[in-house]
C-alpha cells in the first residue's frame, strides 16, 4: 500500500512542478512576449503534460485495483518505478523552462526537484521495484 501511496506522491510533485512552470512561462517575458509563446518552451510543456497525464491514469487504475481488492505488489512497484522516473523528468523540464530562476526557492521548482529525488529513493529503489516487476512478468527471480 505504501508504494501505491508513493506513486500518488510522485503525481502530486510532478503536477506542482508543471503548474508552477506553466504559470511562470505565461508571465515571464523575453523579447517582448511571454516565453510560453516559444516553440521549445511549448514542447517542454507538452512533454510534461503528457507524462503527467499518463501518471495520473496509472495511479487512478492503481486505486481502482486497490478498491477491488486486486492490487498486487507488482502493480504498486510498476507504478512507483514509472511515476518516480516521470516525476524526475517533469521537474527537470520545469527547472529548464525557468532557466536560472528554476534553482531559486522563491519560484518553488527547486523544492519539487528535491522532493522528486526523495520520492525516487524511498519505498524501494527503482532497481528493487524493477526486480519485483521483472519476477512477475518472467517467472524468474533475479534476487534471492
Secondary structure, 3 states (H helix, E strand, C coil): CHHHHHHHHHHHHHHHHHHHHHHHHHHCEECCEEHHHCHHHHHHHHHHHHHHHHHHHHHHHHHHHHHCCCCCHHHHHHHHHHHHHHHHHHHHHHHHHCHHHHHCHHHCHHHHHHHHHHHHHCCCCHHHHHHHHHHHHHCCCCCC
